[in-house]
């Protein structure tokens, strides 16, 4: 069983949109499910992504 994860306030660089904005990333069952405002999930581990950068569209 995979642990759900929410990374809050992380800078997300999207090469398709040429954007660099701050979002939440919601990971469920080991896969990114949503970039934007993460859904409520009381079972998720929450990580503060302030000062970090993610490049999800590069993989």
N, C-alpha and C positions, 0 to 999 in steps of 0.2 A: 504494500500500500504506500503510495506517495503522499507526502505532506503538502498541503496547499500553501502557497506563499504569496504574500502581497508585498511588493516593494513600492513604498510611497515616496513621492516627490523626487523621482529620479529624472535626470535629463535624458531624453530619448532622441537619438539622431535617426532620422528616417531618410535613407538615400533616395527612395522613390518620390518623396514629397519635398526633398531638400529642406527639411525642417529640423530644428533643434528646440524642443519645448520640454517643459516639466510635466510629467504624468505619473500615474500609478501603473504598475505592471502586475497583472494577476496571473499566477501560474497554478494550474490544476492538473493533477496526474502527470506532472513532469513536463507539461507543454504550456506555452504562453497562450492564454485564453483571451486576454483583453489588455489593450494598452489604452489608457484613458483614465476614467474614474473606476476604480476597482469596486466590484460588488461587495456587499456585506457578507463576510464569511467568518463567523466566530471561531472556527476551527483552524484558521490559517495562521501561520507564523508571519508576523509583520516585521519588515525590515525598513529602517529609515535610509532612503537612498539619497539624501541630501549630500551634494558634493560628488556624487557618482554619475557616470554616464553609461547608457546602454545603447547598443547598436543592433537591435533585433532583426532588422531587414537585411543585414549583411550576411546572415547565415542561411 
